[in-house]
Structures are given as structure tokens and as C-alpha cells.
Amino acid sequence: MVNKKKKAELQASLNNLNKEDTFSMLLFTLYKLKDDPQYSVLAELCYILDKDNLSKFLSYFGGTTIKIPNLRDFRLVLQGMILFQHVYLENGTLEEGLKAMTNANSEFKVEELLEVYQKFITIAEDYEFKREVDF
């Protein structure tokens, strides 16, 4: 049992929490309750997503384990999509697109871009572009 002084301090602290801190505390408590290291970063989501988007995120991904890509991988896929767009939608050549993307400042190798480009070709054949998501 918490003594009266500690309880008063706790109540004062809780009353001063902003919305993000409150949700962070809830998710941190969930992490502690589950005692699962995979839940450890959940509390940080409250500072990235607003309440509605956090709720959507939890509704959509609740119960699943996801791995978040790093920014370099995301940029690589983005560049691969731009290359795909250049060739397939704008009728440019693959060579032109690769040349433009692999200038002296490029962080990606031609082989990396070609791998992502080829993956886009494969995916575009079967991808369902207009999915309905119900939250």
C-alpha cells in the first residue's frame, strides 16, 4: 500500500500528465503487465501518433509483431518506385532513370535499385491497389 504522502505526490503527477504522457503510461503499463520485451517500445508511439491514429494502429495491428524498416531501406524502396514510375508510367528508359538516380550523390548502388525495380514489376502484376480498410 502506498503511504499518504506518496499517494498525494502520485496524484499530483498524474493530474499534470498531458494526453501523450497518459497514453504512454497506459502502454508502458501494458508492457509491464505482459512482461514481453516486444512491447517495450509501445509507449513511445504516443509521441509519434495522435490518439485517433494510435487507436487505428492498435486496431489494425493488435496482436501482431511487426518489424519497422530503417529510413535507408524506406528511401531505397521509394527510389525504386520512382524508377518504376519513370519507366512504366512516364515511358522513360531504364538507363535514363538509373543514370539520374545514381549520380555522384546517390546513396544506392545500381544493383540495389535494379533489385527493387524488378520487385515492383513483379508486385504490380498482382497487387490489389484499392483495398478497403475498416477501422
Protein Blocks (a to p, Z undefined) as FASTA:
>chain_A
ZZfklmmmmmmmmmmpcfklmmmmmmmmmmmmnopaklmmmmmmmmmpcfklmmmmmmmm
goiacddddfklmmmmmmmmmmmmmmmmnopafklmmmmmmmmklcbdfklmmmmmmmmm
mmmmmocfbacddZZ
